[in-house]
Amino acid sequence: MKGVVFNLLEDVVTSHHGADTWDMLLDQADVAGAYTSLGNYPDLHMHKLVMAAANALAITPNEVLRWFGHEAMPLLAQRYPNFFTAHSSTRPFLESLNSIIHPEVRKIYPGADVPVFDFQEADDDALLMGYHSARKLCALAQGFAEGAATHYGEKLAFKHLACMSHGDDKCLFHIRFSDSA
């Protein structure tokens, strides 16, 4: 996993819980914590940090990932504003992941192993979004989607219809969009 993801996690944890909490998570996870944005690090490091955060916060690992994804979006919007200003709402932003955002991520962070998404219109005007990744971080993907919705002043009704963690070939999300007002 690219170090930039660890850097985002550190930024989110320290902004919400302080640098001492980040240091505590590093100690509990038994990882060094010296992550450079372009470096490659074992996925196990993220797993250990998520488990340490889940224990410290008394929430599930999936809740940690979802929270992290949501809270990382404002940082991503600051660092990469062109990805966000090109869209006026969440749906087209999400639909640009494979064609615009992830190719650019691979340019900035060579060797980045990004998830692949597929999109389909649901009968109820919702978006069916498939998620494919060997990492099975679908809760992080949900958090990122919810964070994007917050950025665009929208709310999501998010249903997880299928999950790779339960043996399905891919995760499948049913997403309905609405204004937050």
N, C-alpha and C positions, 0 to 999 in steps of 0.2 A: 504494500500500500504506500502511496506517495506521502511524503512528509507533510505536504500542505494540509492534508486531512487532519493529521495530528496537531499541526499548528492551529487550525480552526478550533479543534476540541480544546486546546489549551486556552485560546482566547475566550471561548464561550464559558469555560469553567471559571477562569480567573475573573471575568467581568461580572459573573453572577455570585461566585462564592469565594473569590480571593485567591491570591497566589499561594497561600498556605494550603488551601484545599487541593490545588493542583499538585503541589509537592507531596502531599499526603497520598493522593491517588497514585503518583509515580512510585512511591515507596511501597504501597500496598500491592500494586501490580507487579512490582519487582522489574521495572523497566528503567532504562537510563534517562529517557526524556529529552535527549539532545537531538531533536528532529529538525533536519533542514528541509525546506519545501521541495527541493528537487530530489532528495534522497528516497530510497526505497527501503521499506521496513516490513518486517513480518506482520501478516494479518493478525497473528497471535498477540502482538502488542496492543492492537486496538481492542481485541477481545478482552484482554486482561484489564485494560483501563476502563472499559465499559462495565465489567464485572465489579471492579473496585468502586466505581461510581454508584452502581446499583446498590451495593452493600452500604455505602456511606449515606446514600439518600433514602434508603429503604423503599426502593421502587424496582421494577423489573428491568432487566437489560434492554428489552424493547422500548420501554418508556424512556430510558436514558437516551437511546438512539433517536427516538422520535423528538425528544426535547432538544437534543444536540442539533438535529437537522433544522428544526424550526428556528432556533436561536442563531444558527450560523448564517441564515439567509441575509440578514441586514449587513453582515460583514462582507458577504459575497457581492451584494449590491453595491457596496462602497468600493470594493476592489475591482469589480468588473462591471461598471455601470452600463456599458454598451449591450451586454446580454439582456439587461432589464429594460432599458429605454426603447429598445426595438419593438416592445410589445406593450399593449395597453391593459392586458388582463392575464390572468394565470393560465388559462387554457392554451393560448398560442405560445406562451413561454414554455410550458411543459412539452408541447408538440415540437419545439425547436431543439430539444435535448440531443437527439441523434444527429440531426442534420447541421446544426450550427454550434451549439455549446460544447458538446463532447469532442468534435474535431479540433476546436480551438484549445480545449483543455489538453489534448494530446500534443499540440504544438508547443504550448507553454511548459507542459510537464511531460517530456518524452518518456514513453514507456508506461504511461498511466493506463491502468486496466479499469475502464469505466463500464458501468452497466449498460445494457441495451434495452431499449423500451420499444414497445409496439403500441399502436393506438387504433382505436376503433370507436365509431359512434354507437352509443347504446340507444335502444328504442325510446328511452325517455329523455333524449337530448343530453344525457350525461356522457362522460368520456370513459371508455374502458381502456385502461393503461396496463399493459403487460410489462413485467420487470424480469430481466434475465441477468443473473450474476452468480458466479460460483461463491461469492462471499455471503450471499443470502442476507443482505442488510436492508430488507424491505422496509423495516421500521424507520431506518434512516431516510429512505426514499420518501416515505410518507411524511416525515418531518420536514424534509426539503419542500415538498409540494405544499404543505400547510404554511410554511414560512413564506413561500412565494405568494400564496393567497393573501397573507397578511400584508406583504409588500404592496400588492395591488388593491388593497382595501376590500378584499373578498373573503368569503368563508367557504369552506369545503365540507360537503357531506361525503365522507370517505368510508367505503366498505372494502374490506379485504376478502375477495371472493374465493381465491385460491392462493396457496402458499407453498413455496419450494421446501420450507421447513417441515411441511406436513406431507411431503412426497410428491407434490405436484410438479409438473415440468417447468412451470414459471409461476410467479406471483401475478395475480390479476386484481386490479383495483377498479372499483366503480366509483367515479368521482362526479359529484354534482357541484356546480358553482353558483354562488349567490352573492349579492352585495352584502357587506357586513352591517349596513345600516338597518 
